Amino acid sequence: MAPCRPGPLRHLDPVGFAGGPACAGLGVVLDGRGLARYQHVETHPGFRRRGLASSLVHFAGVEALAEGARTLVIVAEPRAEAIGIYRSLGFADAERQVRLQRPADASVANAPGRDARTS
């Protein structure tokens, strides 16, 4: 297995306007090794259903591919309304994710190497 080396991360941050302040936006992180991951695709509720998110996701994908990305990744909730947008732009299910969590107070008290007697 090849050693894990961080690539040069690069960010794309397109923003959508509808004749005033920003009403939609997203971020894309390029890892420098061919992967581009969308983050925080958002549209203000008052500006939804106008094609802003579709346009931004498409534009950001074109830009990421021009920057050397070979794979575009977007993570979304399975029942999210936005799934239809992503599928219409050619994205397809690739895997399912599992979300793990624990209470914040347990994260310190149960940290590896921490002696509970000193807390």
Backbone atoms as SQL, in Angstrom:
CREATE TABLE atoms (id INTEGER PRIMARY KEY, chain TEXT, resi INTEGER, resn TEXT, atom TEXT, x REAL, y REAL, z REAL);
INSERT INTO atoms VALUES
  (1, 'A', 1, 'MET', 'N', 0.840, -1.171, 0.000),
  (2, 'A', 1, 'MET', 'CA', 0.000, 0.000, 0.000),
  (3, 'A', 1, 'MET', 'C', 0.885, 1.234, 0.000),
  (4, 'A', 2, 'ALA', 'N', 0.530, 2.209, -0.817),
  (5, 'A', 2, 'ALA', 'CA', 1.298, 3.450, -0.907),
  (6, 'A', 2, 'ALA', 'C', 1.159, 4.258, 0.379),
  (7, 'A', 3, 'PRO', 'N', 2.225, 4.964, 0.769),
  (8, 'A', 3, 'PRO', 'CA', 2.125, 5.785, 1.976),
  (9, 'A', 3, 'PRO', 'C', 1.103, 6.896, 1.792),
  (10, 'A', 4, 'CYS', 'N', 0.454, 7.245, 2.878),
  (11, 'A', 4, 'CYS', 'CA', -0.552, 8.304, 2.843),
  (12, 'A', 4, 'CYS', 'C', 0.155, 9.648, 2.926),
  (13, 'A', 5, 'ARG', 'N', 0.018, 10.438, 1.897),
  (14, 'A', 5, 'ARG', 'CA', 0.600, 11.780, 1.888),
  (15, 'A', 5, 'ARG', 'C', -0.508, 12.773, 1.610),
  (16, 'A', 6, 'PRO', 'N', -0.601, 13.810, 2.399),
  (17, 'A', 6, 'PRO', 'CA', -1.638, 14.800, 2.116),
  (18, 'A', 6, 'PRO', 'C', -1.343, 15.514, 0.811),
  (19, 'A', 7, 'GLY', 'N', -2.369, 15.710, 0.031),
  (20, 'A', 7, 'GLY', 'CA', -2.222, 16.454, -1.208),
  (21, 'A', 7, 'GLY', 'C', -2.429, 17.936, -0.954),
  (22, 'A', 8, 'PRO', 'N', -2.141, 18.743, -1.924),
  (23, 'A', 8, 'PRO', 'CA', -2.353, 20.181, -1.757),
  (24, 'A', 8, 'PRO', 'C', -3.852, 20.485, -1.867),
  (25, 'A', 9, 'LEU', 'N', -4.494, 20.758, -0.748),
  (26, 'A', 9, 'LEU', 'CA', -5.929, 21.040, -0.771),
  (27, 'A', 9, 'LEU', 'C', -6.184, 22.400, -1.396),
  (28, 'A', 10, 'ARG', 'N', -7.218, 22.487, -2.175),
  (29, 'A', 10, 'ARG', 'CA', -7.613, 23.737, -2.819),
  (30, 'A', 10, 'ARG', 'C', -9.112, 23.865, -2.662),
  (31, 'A', 11, 'HIS', 'N', -9.592, 25.071, -2.472),
  (32, 'A', 11, 'HIS', 'CA', -11.010, 25.304, -2.255),
  (33, 'A', 11, 'HIS', 'C', -11.615, 26.102, -3.406),
  (34, 'A', 12, 'LEU', 'N', -12.814, 25.725, -3.801),
  (35, 'A', 12, 'LEU', 'CA', -13.640, 26.508, -4.716),
  (36, 'A', 12, 'LEU', 'C', -14.879, 26.898, -3.923),
  (37, 'A', 13, 'ASP', 'N', -15.273, 28.139, -3.961),
  (38, 'A', 13, 'ASP', 'CA', -16.422, 28.594, -3.169),
  (39, 'A', 13, 'ASP', 'C', -17.382, 29.439, -4.010),
  (40, 'A', 14, 'PRO', 'N', -18.117, 28.818, -4.946),
  (41, 'A', 14, 'PRO', 'CA', -19.081, 29.584, -5.732),
  (42, 'A', 14, 'PRO', 'C', -20.248, 30.064, -4.867),
  (43, 'A', 15, 'VAL', 'N', -20.765, 31.223, -5.196),
  (44, 'A', 15, 'VAL', 'CA', -21.906, 31.810, -4.490),
  (45, 'A', 15, 'VAL', 'C', -22.911, 32.274, -5.533),
  (46, 'A', 16, 'GLY', 'N', -24.217, 32.094, -5.229),
  (47, 'A', 16, 'GLY', 'CA', -25.268, 32.519, -6.153),
  (48, 'A', 16, 'GLY', 'C', -25.945, 33.789, -5.675),
  (49, 'A', 17, 'PHE', 'N', -26.238, 34.658, -6.604),
  (50, 'A', 17, 'PHE', 'CA', -26.924, 35.916, -6.315),
  (51, 'A', 17, 'PHE', 'C', -28.185, 35.986, -7.163),
  (52, 'A', 18, 'ALA', 'N', -29.213, 36.612, -6.630),
  (53, 'A', 18, 'ALA', 'CA', -30.451, 36.804, -7.391),
  (54, 'A', 18, 'ALA', 'C', -30.838, 38.270, -7.287),
  (55, 'A', 19, 'GLY', 'N', -29.983, 39.128, -7.820),
  (56, 'A', 19, 'GLY', 'CA', -30.258, 40.554, -7.828),
  (57, 'A', 19, 'GLY', 'C', -30.101, 41.222, -6.476),
  (58, 'A', 20, 'GLY', 'N', -29.327, 40.643, -5.578),
  (59, 'A', 20, 'GLY', 'CA', -29.133, 41.203, -4.248),
  (60, 'A', 20, 'GLY', 'C', -28.064, 40.430, -3.508),
  (61, 'A', 21, 'PRO', 'N', -28.265, 40.232, -2.201),
  (62, 'A', 21, 'PRO', 'CA', -27.261, 39.498, -1.425),
  (63, 'A', 21, 'PRO', 'C', -27.194, 38.023, -1.819),
  (64, 'A', 22, 'ALA', 'N', -26.130, 37.374, -1.392),
  (65, 'A', 22, 'ALA', 'CA', -25.948, 35.949, -1.689),
  (66, 'A', 22, 'ALA', 'C', -27.138, 35.148, -1.176),
  (67, 'A', 23, 'CYS', 'N', -27.647, 34.255, -2.017),
  (68, 'A', 23, 'CYS', 'CA', -28.806, 33.454, -1.632),
  (69, 'A', 23, 'CYS', 'C', -28.550, 31.958, -1.782),
  (70, 'A', 24, 'ALA', 'N', -27.389, 31.568, -2.287),
  (71, 'A', 24, 'ALA', 'CA', -27.023, 30.160, -2.415),
  (72, 'A', 24, 'ALA', 'C', -25.503, 30.073, -2.456),
  (73, 'A', 25, 'GLY', 'N', -24.993, 28.960, -1.999),
  (74, 'A', 25, 'GLY', 'CA', -23.545, 28.783, -2.022),
  (75, 'A', 25, 'GLY', 'C', -23.155, 27.352, -1.741),
  (76, 'A', 26, 'LEU', 'N', -21.899, 27.067, -1.952),
  (77, 'A', 26, 'LEU', 'CA', -21.335, 25.758, -1.673),
  (78, 'A', 26, 'LEU', 'C', -19.831, 25.884, -1.632),
  (79, 'A', 27, 'GLY', 'N', -19.196, 24.847, -1.156),
  (80, 'A', 27, 'GLY', 'CA', -17.748, 24.777, -1.192),
  (81, 'A', 27, 'GLY', 'C', -17.335, 23.468, -1.837),
  (82, 'A', 28, 'VAL', 'N', -16.170, 23.465, -2.438),
  (83, 'A', 28, 'VAL', 'CA', -15.600, 22.243, -3.006),
  (84, 'A', 28, 'VAL', 'C', -14.145, 22.193, -2.569),
  (85, 'A', 29, 'VAL', 'N', -13.743, 21.051, -2.039),
  (86, 'A', 29, 'VAL', 'CA', -12.351, 20.847, -1.649),
  (87, 'A', 29, 'VAL', 'C', -11.739, 19.865, -2.632),
  (88, 'A', 30, 'LEU', 'N', -10.638, 20.263, -3.254),
  (89, 'A', 30, 'LEU', 'CA', -9.900, 19.394, -4.167),
  (90, 'A', 30, 'LEU', 'C', -8.687, 18.865, -3.414),
  (91, 'A', 31, 'ASP', 'N', -8.475, 17.562, -3.445),
  (92, 'A', 31, 'ASP', 'CA', -7.384, 16.980, -2.667),
  (93, 'A', 31, 'ASP', 'C', -6.060, 16.924, -3.415),
  (94, 'A', 32, 'GLY', 'N', -6.023, 17.360, -4.661),
  (95, 'A', 32, 'GLY', 'CA', -4.780, 17.345, -5.420),
  (96, 'A', 32, 'GLY', 'C', -4.426, 15.990, -5.998),
  (97, 'A', 33, 'ARG', 'N', -5.275, 14.991, -5.742),
  (98, 'A', 33, 'ARG', 'CA', -5.029, 13.641, -6.263),
  (99, 'A', 33, 'ARG', 'C', -6.197, 13.134, -7.092),
  (100, 'A', 34, 'GLY', 'N', -7.070, 14.064, -7.516),
  (101, 'A', 34, 'GLY', 'CA', -8.161, 13.681, -8.397),
  (102, 'A', 34, 'GLY', 'C', -9.534, 13.638, -7.762),
  (103, 'A', 35, 'LEU', 'N', -9.648, 13.937, -6.478),
  (104, 'A', 35, 'LEU', 'CA', -10.936, 13.889, -5.799),
  (105, 'A', 35, 'LEU', 'C', -11.385, 15.306, -5.434),
  (106, 'A', 36, 'ALA', 'N', -12.631, 15.597, -5.730),
  (107, 'A', 36, 'ALA', 'CA', -13.231, 16.875, -5.337),
  (108, 'A', 36, 'ALA', 'C', -14.481, 16.572, -4.537),
  (109, 'A', 37, 'ARG', 'N', -14.594, 17.176, -3.341),
  (110, 'A', 37, 'ARG', 'CA', -15.733, 16.908, -2.459),
  (111, 'A', 37, 'ARG', 'C', -16.499, 18.192, -2.199),
  (112, 'A', 38, 'TYR', 'N', -17.790, 18.143, -2.526),
  (113, 'A', 38, 'TYR', 'CA', -18.681, 19.273, -2.261),
  (114, 'A', 38, 'TYR', 'C', -18.959, 19.345, -0.765),
  (115, 'A', 39, 'GLN', 'N', -19.134, 20.563, -0.268),
  (116, 'A', 39, 'GLN', 'CA', -19.477, 20.770, 1.129),
  (117, 'A', 39, 'GLN', 'C', -20.480, 21.916, 1.238),
  (118, 'A', 40, 'HIS', 'N', -21.368, 21.793, 2.181),
  (119, 'A', 40, 'HIS', 'CA', -22.298, 22.873, 2.550),
  (120, 'A', 40, 'HIS', 'C', -23.042, 23.469, 1.351),
  (121, 'A', 41, 'VAL', 'N', -23.698, 22.617, 0.578),
  (122, 'A', 41, 'VAL', 'CA', -24.536, 23.119, -0.514),
  (123, 'A', 41, 'VAL', 'C', -25.802, 23.665, 0.141),
  (124, 'A', 42, 'GLU', 'N', -26.005, 24.957, 0.025),
  (125, 'A', 42, 'GLU', 'CA', -27.122, 25.596, 0.714),
  (126, 'A', 42, 'GLU', 'C', -27.795, 26.641, -0.165),
  (127, 'A', 43, 'THR', 'N', -29.119, 26.733, -0.023),
  (128, 'A', 43, 'THR', 'CA', -29.896, 27.787, -0.675),
  (129, 'A', 43, 'THR', 'C', -30.838, 28.369, 0.369),
  (130, 'A', 44, 'HIS', 'N', -30.887, 29.674, 0.433),
  (131, 'A', 44, 'HIS', 'CA', -31.809, 30.345, 1.352),
  (132, 'A', 44, 'HIS', 'C', -33.225, 29.882, 1.018),
  (133, 'A', 45, 'PRO', 'N', -34.042, 29.557, 2.041),
  (134, 'A', 45, 'PRO', 'CA', -35.398, 29.054, 1.768),
  (135, 'A', 45, 'PRO', 'C', -36.225, 29.942, 0.838),
  (136, 'A', 46, 'GLY', 'N', -36.064, 31.225, 0.899),
  (137, 'A', 46, 'GLY', 'CA', -36.831, 32.112, 0.034),
  (138, 'A', 46, 'GLY', 'C', -36.409, 32.106, -1.426),
  (139, 'A', 47, 'PHE', 'N', -35.313, 31.404, -1.731),
  (140, 'A', 47, 'PHE', 'CA', -34.803, 31.385, -3.112),
  (141, 'A', 47, 'PHE', 'C', -34.729, 29.973, -3.688),
  (142, 'A', 48, 'ARG', 'N', -35.363, 29.019, -3.024),
  (143, 'A', 48, 'ARG', 'CA', -35.338, 27.640, -3.516),
  (144, 'A', 48, 'ARG', 'C', -36.266, 27.484, -4.726),
  (145, 'A', 49, 'ARG', 'N', -36.035, 26.406, -5.460),
  (146, 'A', 49, 'ARG', 'CA', -36.814, 26.053, -6.655),
  (147, 'A', 49, 'ARG', 'C', -36.638, 27.051, -7.806),
  (148, 'A', 50, 'ARG', 'N', -35.474, 27.656, -7.862),
  (149, 'A', 50, 'ARG', 'CA', -35.147, 28.591, -8.949),
  (150, 'A', 50, 'ARG', 'C', -33.946, 28.106, -9.763),
  (151, 'A', 51, 'GLY', 'N', -33.424, 26.934, -9.414),
  (152, 'A', 51, 'GLY', 'CA', -32.287, 26.388, -10.151),
  (153, 'A', 51, 'GLY', 'C', -30.928, 26.872, -9.665),
  (154, 'A', 52, 'LEU', 'N', -30.898, 27.606, -8.551),
  (155, 'A', 52, 'LEU', 'CA', -29.620, 28.135, -8.077),
  (156, 'A', 52, 'LEU', 'C', -28.663, 27.021, -7.641),
  (157, 'A', 53, 'ALA', 'N', -29.134, 26.090, -6.830),
  (158, 'A', 53, 'ALA', 'CA', -28.261, 24.999, -6.369),
  (159, 'A', 53, 'ALA', 'C', -27.789, 24.151, -7.549),
  (160, 'A', 54, 'SER', 'N', -28.696, 23.840, -8.468),
  (161, 'A', 54, 'SER', 'CA', -28.305, 23.055, -9.656),
  (162, 'A', 54, 'SER', 'C', -27.202, 23.760, -10.433),
  (163, 'A', 55, 'SER', 'N', -27.385, 25.050, -10.636),
  (164, 'A', 55, 'SER', 'CA', -26.388, 25.811, -11.390),
  (165, 'A', 55, 'SER', 'C', -25.049, 25.840, -10.677),
  (166, 'A', 56, 'LEU', 'N', -25.074, 26.056, -9.354),
  (167, 'A', 56, 'LEU', 'CA', -23.820, 26.111, -8.609),
  (168, 'A', 56, 'LEU', 'C', -23.116, 24.758, -8.565),
  (169, 'A', 57, 'VAL', 'N', -23.876, 23.684, -8.330),
  (170, 'A', 57, 'VAL', 'CA', -23.266, 22.346, -8.297),
  (171, 'A', 57, 'VAL', 'C', -22.649, 22.033, -9.659),
  (172, 'A', 58, 'HIS', 'N', -23.367, 22.349, -10.734),
  (173, 'A', 58, 'HIS', 'CA', -22.833, 22.118, -12.083),
  (174, 'A', 58, 'HIS', 'C', -21.573, 22.953, -12.317),
  (175, 'A', 59, 'PHE', 'N', -21.660, 24.258, -12.043),
  (176, 'A', 59, 'PHE', 'CA', -20.523, 25.158, -12.258),
  (177, 'A', 59, 'PHE', 'C', -19.305, 24.698, -11.467),
  (178, 'A', 60, 'ALA', 'N', -19.509, 24.370, -10.187),
  (179, 'A', 60, 'ALA', 'CA', -18.389, 23.941, -9.343),
  (180, 'A', 60, 'ALA', 'C', -17.782, 22.641, -9.859),
  (181, 'A', 61, 'GLY', 'N', -18.619, 21.737, -10.375),
  (182, 'A', 61, 'GLY', 'CA', -18.107, 20.493, -10.940),
  (183, 'A', 61, 'GLY', 'C', -17.255, 20.734, -12.170),
  (184, 'A', 62, 'VAL', 'N', -17.716, 21.614, -13.042),
  (185, 'A', 62, 'VAL', 'CA', -16.939, 21.961, -14.245),
  (186, 'A', 62, 'VAL', 'C', -15.593, 22.560, -13.843),
  (187, 'A', 63, 'GLU', 'N', -15.614, 23.465, -12.865),
  (188, 'A', 63, 'GLU', 'CA', -14.374, 24.085, -12.393),
  (189, 'A', 63, 'GLU', 'C', -13.440, 23.058, -11.756),
  (190, 'A', 64, 'ALA', 'N', -13.993, 22.164, -10.937),
  (191, 'A', 64, 'ALA', 'CA', -13.170, 21.143, -10.283),
  (192, 'A', 64, 'ALA', 'C', -12.526, 20.214, -11.312),
  (193, 'A', 65, 'LEU', 'N', -13.287, 19.818, -12.318),
  (194, 'A', 65, 'LEU', 'CA', -12.733, 18.969, -13.375),
  (195, 'A', 65, 'LEU', 'C', -11.627, 19.701, -14.132),
  (196, 'A', 66, 'ALA', 'N', -11.816, 20.990, -14.368),
  (197, 'A', 66, 'ALA', 'CA', -10.787, 21.785, -15.038),
  (198, 'A', 66, 'ALA', 'C', -9.522, 21.902, -14.192),
  (199, 'A', 67, 'GLU', 'N', -9.683, 21.796, -12.877),
  (200, 'A', 67, 'GLU', 'CA', -8.546, 21.861, -11.946),
  (201, 'A', 67, 'GLU', 'C', -7.871, 20.498, -11.758),
  (202, 'A', 68, 'GLY', 'N', -8.371, 19.458, -12.422),
  (203, 'A', 68, 'GLY', 'CA', -7.735, 18.153, -12.351),
  (204, 'A', 68, 'GLY', 'C', -8.502, 17.071, -11.616),
  (205, 'A', 69, 'ALA', 'N', -9.667, 17.400, -11.093),
  (206, 'A', 69, 'ALA', 'CA', -10.463, 16.367, -10.419),
  (207, 'A', 69, 'ALA', 'C', -10.923, 15.325, -11.438),
  (208, 'A', 70, 'ARG', 'N', -10.950, 14.071, -11.015),
  (209, 'A', 70, 'ARG', 'CA', -11.467, 12.988, -11.852),
  (210, 'A', 70, 'ARG', 'C', -12.731, 12.395, -11.248),
  (211, 'A', 71, 'THR', 'N', -12.926, 12.613, -9.934),
  (212, 'A', 71, 'THR', 'CA', -14.096, 12.105, -9.233),
  (213, 'A', 71, 'THR', 'C', -14.709, 13.231, -8.416),
  (214, 'A', 72, 'LEU', 'N', -16.016, 13.424, -8.581),
  (215, 'A', 72, 'LEU', 'CA', -16.758, 14.423, -7.811),
  (216, 'A', 72, 'LEU', 'C', -17.590, 13.681, -6.768),
  (217, 'A', 73, 'VAL', 'N', -17.515, 14.098, -5.510),
  (218, 'A', 73, 'VAL', 'CA', -18.222, 13.447, -4.416),
  (219, 'A', 73, 'VAL', 'C', -19.096, 14.464, -3.711),
  (220, 'A', 74, 'ILE', 'N', -20.336, 14.067, -3.455),
  (221, 'A', 74, 'ILE', 'CA', -21.233, 14.881, -2.650),
  (222, 'A', 74, 'ILE', 'C', -21.951, 13.943, -1.687),
  (223, 'A', 75, 'VAL', 'N', -21.999, 14.312, -0.424),
  (224, 'A', 75, 'VAL', 'CA', -22.638, 13.486, 0.599),
  (225, 'A', 75, 'VAL', 'C', -23.950, 14.150, 0.975),
  (226, 'A', 76, 'ALA', 'N', -25.028, 13.376, 0.985),
  (227, 'A', 76, 'ALA', 'CA', -26.350, 13.928, 1.292),
  (228, 'A', 76, 'ALA', 'C', -27.163, 12.922, 2.088),
  (229, 'A', 77, 'GLU', 'N', -28.093, 13.432, 2.843),
  (230, 'A', 77, 'GLU', 'CA', -29.015, 12.575, 3.582),
  (231, 'A', 77, 'GLU', 'C', -29.878, 11.799, 2.587),
  (232, 'A', 78, 'PRO', 'N', -30.132, 10.510, 2.839),
  (233, 'A', 78, 'PRO', 'CA', -30.872, 9.684, 1.879),
  (234, 'A', 78, 'PRO', 'C', -32.251, 10.228, 1.496),
  (235, 'A', 79, 'ARG', 'N', -32.931, 10.884, 2.418),
  (236, 'A', 79, 'ARG', 'CA', -34.275, 11.381, 2.120),
  (237, 'A', 79, 'ARG', 'C', -34.308, 12.885, 1.835),
  (238, 'A', 80, 'ALA', 'N', -33.149, 13.489, 1.681),
  (239, 'A', 80, 'ALA', 'CA', -33.082, 14.936, 1.447),
  (240, 'A', 80, 'ALA', 'C', -33.680, 15.299, 0.093),
  (241, 'A', 81, 'GLU', 'N', -34.348, 16.421, 0.059),
  (242, 'A', 81, 'GLU', 'CA', -34.940, 16.913, -1.188),
  (243, 'A', 81, 'GLU', 'C', -33.878, 17.136, -2.259),
  (244, 'A', 82, 'ALA', 'N', -32.670, 17.486, -1.835),
  (245, 'A', 82, 'ALA', 'CA', -31.599, 17.790, -2.782),
  (246, 'A', 82, 'ALA', 'C', -31.111, 16.578, -3.561),
  (247, 'A', 83, 'ILE', 'N', -31.412, 15.373, -3.104),
  (248, 'A', 83, 'ILE', 'CA', -30.977, 14.170, -3.818),
  (249, 'A', 83, 'ILE', 'C', -31.423, 14.231, -5.283),
  (250, 'A', 84, 'GLY', 'N', -32.628, 14.701, -5.522),
  (251, 'A', 84, 'GLY', 'CA', -33.126, 14.810, -6.897),
  (252, 'A', 84, 'GLY', 'C', -32.271, 15.735, -7.746),
  (253, 'A', 85, 'ILE', 'N', -31.821, 16.829, -7.156),
  (254, 'A', 85, 'ILE', 'CA', -30.938, 17.764, -7.876),
  (255, 'A', 85, 'ILE', 'C', -29.649, 17.057, -8.257),
  (256, 'A', 86, 'TYR', 'N', -29.036, 16.393, -7.276),
  (257, 'A', 86, 'TYR', 'CA', -27.751, 15.741, -7.532),
  (258, 'A', 86, 'TYR', 'C', -27.882, 14.635, -8.572),
  (259, 'A', 87, 'ARG', 'N', -28.942, 13.858, -8.486),
  (260, 'A', 87, 'ARG', 'CA', -29.135, 12.784, -9.480),
  (261, 'A', 87, 'ARG', 'C', -29.375, 13.359, -10.877),
  (262, 'A', 88, 'SER', 'N', -30.093, 14.476, -10.958),
  (263, 'A', 88, 'SER', 'CA', -30.339, 15.081, -12.276),
  (264, 'A', 88, 'SER', 'C', -29.050, 15.591, -12.912),
  (265, 'A', 89, 'LEU', 'N', -28.029, 15.820, -12.091),
  (266, 'A', 89, 'LEU', 'CA', -26.731, 16.280, -12.589),
  (267, 'A', 89, 'LEU', 'C', -25.748, 15.131, -12.808),
  (268, 'A', 90, 'GLY', 'N', -26.244, 13.883, -12.690),
  (269, 'A', 90, 'GLY', 'CA', -25.413, 12.722, -12.994),
  (270, 'A', 90, 'GLY', 'C', -24.793, 12.020, -11.804),
  (271, 'A', 91, 'PHE', 'N', -25.026, 12.500, -10.606),
  (272, 'A', 91, 'PHE', 'CA', -24.507, 11.811, -9.423),
  (273, 'A', 91, 'PHE', 'C', -25.339, 10.562, -9.172),
  (274, 'A', 92, 'ALA', 'N', -24.688, 9.506, -8.708),
  (275, 'A', 92, 'ALA', 'CA', -25.364, 8.242, -8.406),
  (276, 'A', 92, 'ALA', 'C', -24.906, 7.744, -7.043),
  (277, 'A', 93, 'ASP', 'N', -25.761, 6.967, -6.391),
  (278, 'A', 93, 'ASP', 'CA', -25.402, 6.391, -5.095),
  (279, 'A', 93, 'ASP', 'C', -24.135, 5.563, -5.255),
  (280, 'A', 94, 'ALA', 'N', -23.184, 5.773, -4.339),
  (281, 'A', 94, 'ALA', 'CA', -21.944, 5.005, -4.383),
  (282, 'A', 94, 'ALA', 'C', -21.743, 4.207, -3.104),
  (283, 'A', 95, 'GLU', 'N', -22.201, 4.733, -1.984),
  (284, 'A', 95, 'GLU', 'CA', -22.062, 4.032, -0.712),
  (285, 'A', 95, 'GLU', 'C', -22.995, 4.664, 0.306),
  (286, 'A', 96, 'ARG', 'N', -23.147, 3.992, 1.418),
  (287, 'A', 96, 'ARG', 'CA', -23.944, 4.516, 2.533),
  (288, 'A', 96, 'ARG', 'C', -22.985, 4.847, 3.664),
  (289, 'A', 97, 'GLN', 'N', -23.276, 5.906, 4.382),
  (290, 'A', 97, 'GLN', 'CA', -22.436, 6.299, 5.505),
  (291, 'A', 97, 'GLN', 'C', -23.131, 6.004, 6.818),
  (292, 'A', 98, 'VAL', 'N', -22.324, 5.843, 7.842),
  (293, 'A', 98, 'VAL', 'CA', -22.834, 5.639, 9.193),
  (294, 'A', 98, 'VAL', 'C', -22.345, 6.809, 10.034),
  (295, 'A', 99, 'ARG', 'N', -23.254, 7.405, 10.778),
  (296, 'A', 99, 'ARG', 'CA', -22.888, 8.513, 11.652),
  (297, 'A', 99, 'ARG', 'C', -22.719, 7.971, 13.065),
  (298, 'A', 100, 'LEU', 'N', -21.568, 8.236, 13.664),
  (299, 'A', 100, 'LEU', 'CA', -21.271, 7.803, 15.020),
  (300, 'A', 100, 'LEU', 'C', -21.138, 9.034, 15.901),
  (301, 'A', 101, 'GLN', 'N', -21.618, 8.931, 17.125),
  (302, 'A', 101, 'GLN', 'CA', -21.485, 10.060, 18.036),
  (303, 'A', 101, 'GLN', 'C', -21.479, 9.560, 19.471),
  (304, 'A', 102, 'ARG', 'N', -21.050, 10.416, 20.377),
  (305, 'A', 102, 'ARG', 'CA', -21.126, 10.143, 21.804),
  (306, 'A', 102, 'ARG', 'C', -21.243, 11.481, 22.515),
  (307, 'A', 103, 'PRO', 'N', -21.750, 11.482, 23.728),
  (308, 'A', 103, 'PRO', 'CA', -21.902, 12.740, 24.462),
  (309, 'A', 103, 'PRO', 'C', -20.556, 13.432, 24.647),
  (310, 'A', 104, 'ALA', 'N', -20.534, 14.752, 24.587),
  (311, 'A', 104, 'ALA', 'CA', -19.299, 15.516, 24.705),
  (312, 'A', 104, 'ALA', 'C', -18.608, 15.277, 26.045),
  (313, 'A', 105, 'ASP', 'N', -19.363, 15.131, 27.135),
  (314, 'A', 105, 'ASP', 'CA', -18.747, 14.934, 28.444),
  (315, 'A', 105, 'ASP', 'C', -17.969, 13.620, 28.512),
  (316, 'A', 106, 'ALA', 'N', -18.381, 12.617, 27.762),
  (317, 'A', 106, 'ALA', 'CA', -17.682, 11.332, 27.758),
  (318, 'A', 106, 'ALA', 'C', -16.379, 11.412, 26.975),
  (319, 'A', 107, 'SER', 'N', -16.259, 12.341, 26.039),
  (320, 'A', 107, 'SER', 'CA', -15.072, 12.404, 25.193),
  (321, 'A', 107, 'SER', 'C', -13.822, 12.746, 25.991),
  (322, 'A', 108, 'VAL', 'N', -13.944, 13.549, 27.032),
  (323, 'A', 108, 'VAL', 'CA', -12.785, 13.903, 27.848),
  (324, 'A', 108, 'VAL', 'C', -12.548, 12.852, 28.917),
  (325, 'A', 109, 'ALA', 'N', -13.606, 12.462, 29.610),
  (326, 'A', 109, 'ALA', 'CA', -13.465, 11.529, 30.718),
  (327, 'A', 109, 'ALA', 'C', -12.964, 10.165, 30.289),
  (328, 'A', 110, 'ASN', 'N', -13.313, 9.739, 29.072),
  (329, 'A', 110, 'ASN', 'CA', -12.951, 8.401, 28.615),
  (330, 'A', 110, 'ASN', 'C', -11.848, 8.402, 27.561),
  (331, 'A', 111, 'ALA', 'N', -11.105, 9.495, 27.460),
  (332, 'A', 111, 'ALA', 'CA', -10.045, 9.574, 26.452),
  (333, 'A', 111, 'ALA', 'C', -8.965, 8.545, 26.767),
  (334, 'A', 112, 'PRO', 'N', -8.411, 7.886, 25.724),
  (335, 'A', 112, 'PRO', 'CA', -7.347, 6.900, 25.959),
  (336, 'A', 112, 'PRO', 'C', -6.172, 7.545, 26.698),
  (337, 'A', 113, 'GLY', 'N', -5.651, 6.836, 27.685),
  (338, 'A', 113, 'GLY', 'CA', -4.491, 7.333, 28.408),
  (339, 'A', 113, 'GLY', 'C', -4.829, 8.296, 29.537),
  (340, 'A', 114, 'ARG', 'N', -6.101, 8.623, 29.683),
  (341, 'A', 114, 'ARG', 'CA', -6.503, 9.553, 30.756),
  (342, 'A', 114, 'ARG', 'C', -6.848, 8.752, 31.998),
  (343, 'A', 115, 'ASP', 'N', -6.259, 9.110, 33.095),
  (344, 'A', 115, 'ASP', 'CA', -6.521, 8.450, 34.366),
  (345, 'A', 115, 'ASP', 'C', -7.741, 9.089, 35.003),
  (346, 'A', 116, 'ALA', 'N', -8.821, 8.331, 35.131),
  (347, 'A', 116, 'ALA', 'CA', -10.081, 8.867, 35.666),
  (348, 'A', 116, 'ALA', 'C', -9.916, 9.405, 37.081),
  (349, 'A', 117, 'ARG', 'N', -8.916, 8.928, 37.824),
  (350, 'A', 117, 'ARG', 'CA', -8.712, 9.404, 39.209),
  (351, 'A', 117, 'ARG', 'C', -8.214, 10.834, 39.261),
  (352, 'A', 118, 'THR', 'N', -7.614, 11.338, 38.164),
  (353, 'A', 118, 'THR', 'CA', -7.075, 12.702, 38.184),
  (354, 'A', 118, 'THR', 'C', -8.050, 13.721, 37.643),
  (355, 'A', 119, 'SER', 'N', -9.248, 13.296, 37.227),
  (356, 'A', 119, 'SER', 'CA', -10.186, 14.266, 36.690),
  (357, 'A', 119, 'SER', 'C', -11.085, 14.824, 37.763);
